[in-house]
């Protein structure tokens, strides 16, 4: 399941995941907060990271400036 639509918009699950990553957090914490299954959170984190919207630090994730802008816009 893609996190970014062909026209460049975030899906609802991507918005939830980015919303849960203001501070460094683990995939397990994101899953718990959003209610999205862990396997989907992990695949979404990879996709959002590849798009430059999240960064990974010591196994935890937080949104980048680009991710913040994308979430708002």
N, C-alpha and C positions, 0 to 999 in steps of 0.2 A: 504494500500500500504506500503510495507516494505522499509525501508531506507537503509538496509544493505542486500546485496545479499547473497545467501547461501554460496558463496565462500568467504564471508567476505569483499567484496568491497562496497563502498558507491554508492548509486544511484545518478543520476544527481541532483535530487531535494535535496537530503541530502547534497551534496557538496555545493549547493547554500545556504542552510540554515546554514551550518557550516561556510561558507564564510561570512555570514552576522552577525555572532555572535562573532566577535573578541572582542568587548566591550559589556558591559551589554546592552541588548536591549529587547524590548517587542515583543510578538508574532505579534502584529499589525504592528510594524515597520519592522519586518522580512518579513511579507506578502507584504508590500508595496514595499520594496527594491527588493525582489525576483520575485514578480508577481505570487507567489504561493498562492492559496486560503487559507484564515485564518484557516478554519477547517482542511486542510491538514497540515499546519504549526504546529498547536497545536498537532495533533497526531504524527507528526514527532518529535517534541520537546520531547514528552514523550518517544518515542522509543530511540532517541539519548541520552536522559538523562539516561534511563535504561541501555544503553550500556556503560555509563561512559564517553561519548564524550562531554556532556554539563553539566553545573551546573546551578541550579536555585537559584537566590538570590532576595528576595523581589519581586517576580513576573516577574523578568527579567532573561534573559539567556545569558550565554557566554560559549565559548568552553573551555574545559579543556586541559591540556597538551596532554592527549591521543587523544582528538579531533583534536588538532593542528597536531599531528603526523599522524593521520589517513587521514586528509585532504591533507597533503603533499605527502603521500605515496601510 
